[in-house]
Amino acid sequence: MALLLDHCAARDGTHACMPRVCVCVCCISSMLFVQVLGLYRGMSSPIAAVGVINSMVFGVYGHFLRLQHSVMLWVGGWGL
């Protein structure tokens, strides 16, 4: 629902020649014009980028934890 309202706000801002109409009318006309999948247009690239960044961050974090654990075992325990 928030994405639909954001789309209506952006559409209202770009169509300066149109008089301001009710939010409900704008939402209904948006749903008829762009349909549901049109609201998510352009979202695949940010979602893929977040997936790549998260995999890198958690991969480095996991590697660091394994390295820290092996160093602590080599040094002789956690109570230094």
N, C-alpha and C positions, 0 to 999 in steps of 0.2 A: 504494500500500500504506500509506503514512503517513497518507493521508486516511482510510482505513478504520480504522486503529488509533486515530486521533484521534476518529473518530465513536464507536468502541467505548468510549473513555475517557469521553467526554461522556455517553454513554448509561448507562454504569456509575455515573457521578456523579449523574445525575438520577433513577435508579431505586433509591432507597434501600431500598425495601421488598423488592426482589429480593435473594436471596443472591448473593454473588460467584460468578461462574461462570468457567470457563476462557475465555481470550481467543479461542481458536479457535471455541468455541461461540457467543460473542458476535458474532464476525465473520460466521459462517455465518448466524446468525439475522438479523443486520443486512442481509446481502446478500439474504436471502429476503424480508425485510419492506420495505426501502426500495429495493432493486435498485441498479444502478450509477448511474443518473441522480439518484437521491435523495441520493447522497453529495455531489453538486455543487450542491445546492439553495442558492440565495442567493449564488452566486458571480458571476452576470452583472453585478451592479451594481459590485462592486469591480474587476472586469476592465475594464469600460467606463470607470470613473473613472481607472484607471491609464493607459488609452489616451489619454484627454483630457489628463491632466497631462503625459504624455510628449510628445504633439504640441505642447503649448504650450511646454514647456521647450526642445525641440529646434528649434522654430520661432524662438524668441527667440535661441537660440544661433546658428543659421544666419544670422539677420538681423544679429546683432552681428559675426559674422565677415566678412560682406559689407561692412558699414559700415566695419569696421577696415581691410579691404583697400583700399577706395576712398579712405579718408583717407590711408593710407600712400602710395598712388599719387599723390595730390594734393600731399602734403607733399614728396615727392621721394625716396622709397625707404625701405628698412628700416633703414639704418645711420645712425641719429640720434645 
